[in-house]
Amino acid sequence: MPAYAPELNPDEGVWSLLKRAMGNFVVANLPGLVRIIKRKLRRSSTGRT
């Protein structure tokens, strides 16, 4: 499988959107990172940015 194949792996699109939404966030710890990722994923699933 190629390194990047969104047509074969739909998760690639999700990670692409998440990386774009996170931009240059800086977090102090792992729980902070998890909280931000969950928030961004919820917003992207509802269509909000």
N, CA, C, O and CB atoms as a CASP TS submission, in Angstrom:
PFRMAT TS
TARGET T0000
AUTHOR 0000-0000-0000
METHOD Language model
MODEL 1
PARENT N/A
ATOM      1  N   MET     1       0.851  -1.173   0.000  1.00  0.00           N
ATOM      2  CA  MET     1       0.000   0.000   0.000  1.00  0.00           C
ATOM      3  C   MET     1       0.903   1.245   0.000  1.00  0.00           C
ATOM      4  O   MET     1       1.892   1.286   0.732  1.00  0.00           O
ATOM      5  CB  MET     1      -0.972  -0.007   1.235  1.00  0.00           C
ATOM      6  N   PRO     2       0.579   2.237  -0.797  1.00  0.00           N
ATOM      7  CA  PRO     2       1.369   3.472  -0.821  1.00  0.00           C
ATOM      8  C   PRO     2       1.309   4.207   0.519  1.00  0.00           C
ATOM      9  O   PRO     2       0.401   3.977   1.318  1.00  0.00           O
ATOM     10  CB  PRO     2       0.875   4.393  -1.942  1.00  0.00           C
ATOM     11  N   ALA     3       2.262   5.077   0.756  1.00  0.00           N
ATOM     12  CA  ALA     3       2.313   5.827   2.020  1.00  0.00           C
ATOM     13  C   ALA     3       1.096   6.727   2.197  1.00  0.00           C
ATOM     14  O   ALA     3       0.601   6.880   3.314  1.00  0.00           O
ATOM     15  CB  ALA     3       3.585   6.668   2.084  1.00  0.00           C
ATOM     16  N   TYR     4       0.609   7.319   1.120  1.00  0.00           N
ATOM     17  CA  TYR     4      -0.552   8.196   1.204  1.00  0.00           C
ATOM     18  C   TYR     4      -1.516   7.818   0.100  1.00  0.00           C
ATOM     19  O   TYR     4      -1.252   8.081  -1.074  1.00  0.00           O
ATOM     20  CB  TYR     4      -0.145   9.693   1.102  1.00  0.00           C
ATOM     21  N   ALA     5      -2.625   7.208   0.459  1.00  0.00           N
ATOM     22  CA  ALA     5      -3.615   6.778  -0.530  1.00  0.00           C
ATOM     23  C   ALA     5      -5.007   7.012   0.036  1.00  0.00           C
ATOM     24  O   ALA     5      -5.637   6.069   0.515  1.00  0.00           O
ATOM     25  CB  ALA     5      -3.418   5.278  -0.913  1.00  0.00           C
ATOM     26  N   PRO     6      -5.511   8.263  -0.007  1.00  0.00           N
ATOM     27  CA  PRO     6      -6.817   8.553   0.589  1.00  0.00           C
ATOM     28  C   PRO     6      -7.957   7.759  -0.042  1.00  0.00           C
ATOM     29  O   PRO     6      -8.964   7.499   0.618  1.00  0.00           O
ATOM     30  CB  PRO     6      -7.112  10.023   0.472  1.00  0.00           C
ATOM     31  N   GLU     7      -7.815   7.371  -1.306  1.00  0.00           N
ATOM     32  CA  GLU     7      -8.883   6.585  -1.925  1.00  0.00           C
ATOM     33  C   GLU     7      -8.940   5.167  -1.371  1.00  0.00           C
ATOM     34  O   GLU     7      -9.979   4.513  -1.455  1.00  0.00           O
ATOM     35  CB  GLU     7      -8.695   6.540  -3.432  1.00  0.00           C
ATOM     36  N   LEU     8      -7.836   4.686  -0.807  1.00  0.00           N
ATOM     37  CA  LEU     8      -7.801   3.359  -0.198  1.00  0.00           C
ATOM     38  C   LEU     8      -7.992   3.409   1.316  1.00  0.00           C
ATOM     39  O   LEU     8      -8.358   2.409   1.933  1.00  0.00           O
ATOM     40  CB  LEU     8      -6.490   2.676  -0.525  1.00  0.00           C
ATOM     41  N   ASN     9      -7.745   4.565   1.905  1.00  0.00           N
ATOM     42  CA  ASN     9      -7.824   4.712   3.356  1.00  0.00           C
ATOM     43  C   ASN     9      -8.506   6.039   3.704  1.00  0.00           C
ATOM     44  O   ASN     9      -7.841   7.074   3.747  1.00  0.00           O
ATOM     45  CB  ASN     9      -6.410   4.638   3.994  1.00  0.00           C
ATOM     46  N   PRO    10      -9.811   6.026   3.952  1.00  0.00           N
ATOM     47  CA  PRO    10     -10.546   7.265   4.228  1.00  0.00           C
ATOM     48  C   PRO    10     -10.035   8.029   5.459  1.00  0.00           C
ATOM     49  O   PRO    10     -10.270   9.231   5.579  1.00  0.00           O
ATOM     50  CB  PRO    10     -12.006   6.946   4.417  1.00  0.00           C
ATOM     51  N   ASP    11      -9.343   7.344   6.363  1.00  0.00           N
ATOM     52  CA  ASP    11      -8.797   8.023   7.546  1.00  0.00           C
ATOM     53  C   ASP    11      -7.793   9.104   7.174  1.00  0.00           C
ATOM     54  O   ASP    11      -7.598  10.057   7.929  1.00  0.00           O
ATOM     55  CB  ASP    11      -8.137   7.013   8.473  1.00  0.00           C
ATOM     56  N   GLU    12      -7.158   8.964   6.021  1.00  0.00           N
ATOM     57  CA  GLU    12      -6.188   9.975   5.583  1.00  0.00           C
ATOM     58  C   GLU    12      -6.839  11.347   5.500  1.00  0.00           C
ATOM     59  O   GLU    12      -6.226  12.346   5.876  1.00  0.00           O
ATOM     60  CB  GLU    12      -5.586   9.594   4.221  1.00  0.00           C
ATOM     61  N   GLY    13      -8.068  11.407   5.015  1.00  0.00           N
ATOM     62  CA  GLY    13      -8.785  12.672   4.918  1.00  0.00           C
ATOM     63  C   GLY    13      -9.064  13.276   6.277  1.00  0.00           C
ATOM     64  O   GLY    13      -8.977  14.491   6.454  1.00  0.00           O
ATOM     65  N   VAL    14      -9.401  12.423   7.243  1.00  0.00           N
ATOM     66  CA  VAL    14      -9.675  12.901   8.603  1.00  0.00           C
ATOM     67  C   VAL    14      -8.418  13.508   9.204  1.00  0.00           C
ATOM     68  O   VAL    14      -8.468  14.592   9.786  1.00  0.00           O
ATOM     69  CB  VAL    14     -10.196  11.752   9.497  1.00  0.00           C
ATOM     70  N   TRP    15      -7.285  12.815   9.069  1.00  0.00           N
ATOM     71  CA  TRP    15      -6.030  13.334   9.627  1.00  0.00           C
ATOM     72  C   TRP    15      -5.613  14.619   8.942  1.00  0.00           C
ATOM     73  O   TRP    15      -5.067  15.519   9.580  1.00  0.00           O
ATOM     74  CB  TRP    15      -4.918  12.299   9.501  1.00  0.00           C
ATOM     75  N   SER    16      -5.869  14.708   7.644  1.00  0.00           N
ATOM     76  CA  SER    16      -5.536  15.927   6.916  1.00  0.00           C
ATOM     77  C   SER    16      -6.335  17.106   7.454  1.00  0.00           C
ATOM     78  O   SER    16      -5.783  18.182   7.686  1.00  0.00           O
ATOM     79  CB  SER    16      -5.798  15.747   5.416  1.00  0.00           C
ATOM     80  N   LEU    17      -7.638  16.903   7.652  1.00  0.00           N
ATOM     81  CA  LEU    17      -8.484  17.971   8.208  1.00  0.00           C
ATOM     82  C   LEU    17      -8.056  18.339   9.623  1.00  0.00           C
ATOM     83  O   LEU    17      -8.028  19.516   9.984  1.00  0.00           O
ATOM     84  CB  LEU    17      -9.956  17.543   8.207  1.00  0.00           C
ATOM     85  N   LEU    18      -7.726  17.334  10.419  1.00  0.00           N
ATOM     86  CA  LEU    18      -7.326  17.580  11.800  1.00  0.00           C
ATOM     87  C   LEU    18      -6.022  18.371  11.858  1.00  0.00           C
ATOM     88  O   LEU    18      -5.901  19.307  12.649  1.00  0.00           O
ATOM     89  CB  LEU    18      -7.174  16.255  12.556  1.00  0.00           C
ATOM     90  N   LYS    19      -5.056  18.006  11.035  1.00  0.00           N
ATOM     91  CA  LYS    19      -3.784  18.733  11.026  1.00  0.00           C
ATOM     92  C   LYS    19      -3.990  20.186  10.607  1.00  0.00           C
ATOM     93  O   LYS    19      -3.381  21.095  11.171  1.00  0.00           O
ATOM     94  CB  LYS    19      -2.779  18.048  10.084  1.00  0.00           C
ATOM     95  N   ARG    20      -4.845  20.395   9.620  1.00  0.00           N
ATOM     96  CA  ARG    20      -5.117  21.757   9.165  1.00  0.00           C
ATOM     97  C   ARG    20      -5.836  22.563  10.251  1.00  0.00           C
ATOM     98  O   ARG    20      -5.535  23.741  10.448  1.00  0.00           O
ATOM     99  CB  ARG    20      -5.960  21.732   7.876  1.00  0.00           C
ATOM    100  N   ALA    21      -6.779  21.940  10.953  1.00  0.00           N
ATOM    101  CA  ALA    21      -7.546  22.627  11.995  1.00  0.00           C
ATOM    102  C   ALA    21      -6.680  22.964  13.204  1.00  0.00           C
ATOM    103  O   ALA    21      -6.905  23.976  13.868  1.00  0.00           O
ATOM    104  CB  ALA    21      -8.729  21.770  12.430  1.00  0.00           C
ATOM    105  N   MET    22      -5.688  22.118  13.491  1.00  0.00           N
ATOM    106  CA  MET    22      -4.863  22.332  14.677  1.00  0.00           C
ATOM    107  C   MET    22      -3.815  23.413  14.458  1.00  0.00           C
ATOM    108  O   MET    22      -3.407  24.082  15.407  1.00  0.00           O
ATOM    109  CB  MET    22      -4.188  21.038  15.081  1.00  0.00           C
ATOM    110  N   GLY    23      -3.380  23.587  13.230  1.00  0.00           N
ATOM    111  CA  GLY    23      -2.420  24.643  12.925  1.00  0.00           C
ATOM    112  C   GLY    23      -1.196  24.594  13.808  1.00  0.00           C
ATOM    113  O   GLY    23      -0.464  23.604  13.812  1.00  0.00           O
ATOM    114  N   ASN    24      -0.971  25.652  14.549  1.00  0.00           N
ATOM    115  CA  ASN    24       0.222  25.763  15.386  1.00  0.00           C
ATOM    116  C   ASN    24      -0.110  25.718  16.873  1.00  0.00           C
ATOM    117  O   ASN    24       0.469  26.464  17.662  1.00  0.00           O
ATOM    118  CB  ASN    24       0.962  27.045  15.067  1.00  0.00           C
ATOM    119  N   PHE    25      -1.038  24.849  17.256  1.00  0.00           N
ATOM    120  CA  PHE    25      -1.376  24.724  18.668  1.00  0.00           C
ATOM    121  C   PHE    25      -0.171  24.226  19.463  1.00  0.00           C
ATOM    122  O   PHE    25       0.606  23.397  18.990  1.00  0.00           O
ATOM    123  CB  PHE    25      -2.571  23.776  18.856  1.00  0.00           C
ATOM    124  N   VAL    26      -0.038  24.738  20.654  1.00  0.00           N
ATOM    125  CA  VAL    26       0.996  24.267  21.571  1.00  0.00           C
ATOM    126  C   VAL    26       0.283  23.827  22.847  1.00  0.00           C
ATOM    127  O   VAL    26      -0.530  24.568  23.400  1.00  0.00           O
ATOM    128  CB  VAL    26       2.084  25.386  21.863  1.00  0.00           C
ATOM    129  N   VAL    27       0.587  22.636  23.301  1.00  0.00           N
ATOM    130  CA  VAL    27      -0.032  22.128  24.521  1.00  0.00           C
ATOM    131  C   VAL    27       1.047  21.826  25.551  1.00  0.00           C
ATOM    132  O   VAL    27       2.192  21.533  25.206  1.00  0.00           O
ATOM    133  CB  VAL    27      -0.877  20.865  24.230  1.00  0.00           C
ATOM    134  N   ALA    28       0.666  21.902  26.805  1.00  0.00           N
ATOM    135  CA  ALA    28       1.626  21.701  27.880  1.00  0.00           C
ATOM    136  C   ALA    28       1.790  20.228  28.255  1.00  0.00           C
ATOM    137  O   ALA    28       2.817  19.834  28.808  1.00  0.00           O
ATOM    138  CB  ALA    28       1.204  22.489  29.093  1.00  0.00           C
ATOM    139  N   ASN    29       0.768  19.413  27.950  1.00  0.00           N
ATOM    140  CA  ASN    29       0.833  18.018  28.372  1.00  0.00           C
ATOM    141  C   ASN    29      -0.060  17.148  27.485  1.00  0.00           C
ATOM    142  O   ASN    29      -0.812  17.662  26.658  1.00  0.00           O
ATOM    143  CB  ASN    29       0.416  17.883  29.850  1.00  0.00           C
ATOM    144  N   LEU    30       0.027  15.849  27.660  1.00  0.00           N
ATOM    145  CA  LEU    30      -0.731  14.915  26.849  1.00  0.00           C
ATOM    146  C   LEU    30      -2.240  15.061  27.034  1.00  0.00           C
ATOM    147  O   LEU    30      -2.962  15.052  26.037  1.00  0.00           O
ATOM    148  CB  LEU    30      -0.314  13.511  27.176  1.00  0.00           C
ATOM    149  N   PRO    31      -2.753  15.196  28.266  1.00  0.00           N
ATOM    150  CA  PRO    31      -4.204  15.383  28.406  1.00  0.00           C
ATOM    151  C   PRO    31      -4.709  16.633  27.670  1.00  0.00           C
ATOM    152  O   PRO    31      -5.823  16.633  27.147  1.00  0.00           O
ATOM    153  CB  PRO    31      -4.574  15.477  29.885  1.00  0.00           C
ATOM    154  N   GLY    32      -3.906  17.679  27.630  1.00  0.00           N
ATOM    155  CA  GLY    32      -4.287  18.880  26.890  1.00  0.00           C
ATOM    156  C   GLY    32      -4.384  18.607  25.401  1.00  0.00           C
ATOM    157  O   GLY    32      -5.304  19.083  24.735  1.00  0.00           O
ATOM    158  N   LEU    33      -3.436  17.841  24.877  1.00  0.00           N
ATOM    159  CA  LEU    33      -3.445  17.480  23.466  1.00  0.00           C
ATOM    160  C   LEU    33      -4.671  16.626  23.137  1.00  0.00           C
ATOM    161  O   LEU    33      -5.343  16.859  22.132  1.00  0.00           O
ATOM    162  CB  LEU    33      -2.154  16.730  23.095  1.00  0.00           C
ATOM    163  N   VAL    34      -4.954  15.650  23.975  1.00  0.00           N
ATOM    164  CA  VAL    34      -6.114  14.776  23.764  1.00  0.00           C
ATOM    165  C   VAL    34      -7.401  15.597  23.778  1.00  0.00           C
ATOM    166  O   VAL    34      -8.288  15.378  22.953  1.00  0.00           O
ATOM    167  CB  VAL    34      -6.172  13.669  24.847  1.00  0.00           C
ATOM    168  N   ARG    35      -7.502  16.534  24.706  1.00  0.00           N
ATOM    169  CA  ARG    35      -8.698  17.381  24.805  1.00  0.00           C
ATOM    170  C   ARG    35      -8.896  18.200  23.527  1.00  0.00           C
ATOM    171  O   ARG    35     -10.014  18.291  23.020  1.00  0.00           O
ATOM    172  CB  ARG    35      -8.593  18.322  26.024  1.00  0.00           C
ATOM    173  N   ILE    36      -7.832  18.788  23.009  1.00  0.00           N
ATOM    174  CA  ILE    36      -7.929  19.598  21.793  1.00  0.00           C
ATOM    175  C   ILE    36      -8.291  18.721  20.592  1.00  0.00           C
ATOM    176  O   ILE    36      -9.127  19.108  19.776  1.00  0.00           O
ATOM    177  CB  ILE    36      -6.602  20.344  21.532  1.00  0.00           C
ATOM    178  N   ILE    37      -7.678  17.561  20.477  1.00  0.00           N
ATOM    179  CA  ILE    37      -7.973  16.670  19.358  1.00  0.00           C
ATOM    180  C   ILE    37      -9.436  16.242  19.393  1.00  0.00           C
ATOM    181  O   ILE    37     -10.113  16.259  18.365  1.00  0.00           O
ATOM    182  CB  ILE    37      -7.052  15.435  19.391  1.00  0.00           C
ATOM    183  N   LYS    38      -9.923  15.860  20.565  1.00  0.00           N
ATOM    184  CA  LYS    38     -11.330  15.452  20.669  1.00  0.00           C
ATOM    185  C   LYS    38     -12.264  16.590  20.295  1.00  0.00           C
ATOM    186  O   LYS    38     -13.259  16.377  19.603  1.00  0.00           O
ATOM    187  CB  LYS    38     -11.644  14.968  22.086  1.00  0.00           C
ATOM    188  N   ARG    39     -11.947  17.804  20.752  1.00  0.00           N
ATOM    189  CA  ARG    39     -12.779  18.963  20.436  1.00  0.00           C
ATOM    190  C   ARG    39     -12.812  19.202  18.927  1.00  0.00           C
ATOM    191  O   ARG    39     -13.878  19.432  18.355  1.00  0.00           O
ATOM    192  CB  ARG    39     -12.258  20.218  21.166  1.00  0.00           C
ATOM    193  N   LYS    40     -11.641  19.147  18.285  1.00  0.00           N
ATOM    194  CA  LYS    40     -11.568  19.384  16.838  1.00  0.00           C
ATOM    195  C   LYS    40     -12.298  18.287  16.066  1.00  0.00           C
ATOM    196  O   LYS    40     -12.971  18.574  15.076  1.00  0.00           O
ATOM    197  CB  LYS    40     -10.101  19.464  16.378  1.00  0.00           C
ATOM    198  N   LEU    41     -12.174  17.041  16.504  1.00  0.00           N
ATOM    199  CA  LEU    41     -12.870  15.949  15.823  1.00  0.00           C
ATOM    200  C   LEU    41     -14.381  16.091  15.958  1.00  0.00           C
ATOM    201  O   LEU    41     -15.110  15.855  14.995  1.00  0.00           O
ATOM    202  CB  LEU    41     -12.419  14.597  16.383  1.00  0.00           C
ATOM    203  N   ARG    42     -14.862  16.476  17.142  1.00  0.00           N
ATOM    204  CA  ARG    42     -16.308  16.693  17.327  1.00  0.00           C
ATOM    205  C   ARG    42     -16.797  17.798  16.424  1.00  0.00           C
ATOM    206  O   ARG    42     -17.843  17.666  15.788  1.00  0.00           O
ATOM    207  CB  ARG    42     -16.631  17.033  18.790  1.00  0.00           C
ATOM    208  N   ARG    43     -16.046  18.901  16.358  1.00  0.00           N
ATOM    209  CA  ARG    43     -16.451  20.017  15.515  1.00  0.00           C
ATOM    210  C   ARG    43     -16.448  19.647  14.045  1.00  0.00           C
ATOM    211  O   ARG    43     -17.337  20.056  13.299  1.00  0.00           O
ATOM    212  CB  ARG    43     -15.545  21.199  15.745  1.00  0.00           C
ATOM    213  N   SER    44     -15.456  18.875  13.620  1.00  0.00           N
ATOM    214  CA  SER    44     -15.414  18.500  12.201  1.00  0.00           C
ATOM    215  C   SER    44     -16.532  17.531  11.859  1.00  0.00           C
ATOM    216  O   SER    44     -17.023  17.538  10.730  1.00  0.00           O
ATOM    217  CB  SER    44     -14.059  17.878  11.848  1.00  0.00           C
ATOM    218  N   SER    45     -16.952  16.689  12.816  1.00  0.00           N
ATOM    219  CA  SER    45     -18.030  15.740  12.529  1.00  0.00           C
ATOM    220  C   SER    45     -19.387  16.414  12.471  1.00  0.00           C
ATOM    221  O   SER    45     -20.316  15.884  11.863  1.00  0.00           O
ATOM    222  CB  SER    45     -18.054  14.645  13.571  1.00  0.00           C
ATOM    223  N   THR    46     -19.516  17.590  13.103  1.00  0.00           N
ATOM    224  CA  THR    46     -20.785  18.324  13.059  1.00  0.00           C
ATOM    225  C   THR    46     -20.794  19.358  11.953  1.00  0.00           C
ATOM    226  O   THR    46     -21.810  20.011  11.715  1.00  0.00           O
ATOM    227  CB  THR    46     -21.055  18.998  14.393  1.00  0.00           C
ATOM    228  N   GLY    47     -19.663  19.512  11.274  1.00  0.00           N
ATOM    229  CA  GLY    47     -19.579  20.463  10.173  1.00  0.00           C
ATOM    230  C   GLY    47     -19.143  21.852  10.573  1.00  0.00           C
ATOM    231  O   GLY    47     -19.027  22.738   9.726  1.00  0.00           O
ATOM    232  N   ARG    48     -18.895  22.056  11.873  1.00  0.00           N
ATOM    233  CA  ARG    48     -18.396  23.357  12.343  1.00  0.00           C
ATOM    234  C   ARG    48     -16.883  23.371  12.288  1.00  0.00           C
ATOM    235  O   ARG    48     -16.242  22.321  12.321  1.00  0.00           O
ATOM    236  CB  ARG    48     -18.885  23.660  13.782  1.00  0.00           C
ATOM    237  N   THR    49     -16.307  24.581  12.204  1.00  0.00           N
ATOM    238  CA  THR    49     -14.837  24.672  12.203  1.00  0.00           C
ATOM    239  C   THR    49     -14.359  25.489  13.361  1.00  0.00           C
ATOM    240  O   THR    49     -13.154  25.677  13.528  1.00  0.00           O
ATOM    241  CB  THR    49     -14.323  25.273  10.903  1.00  0.00           C
TER
END
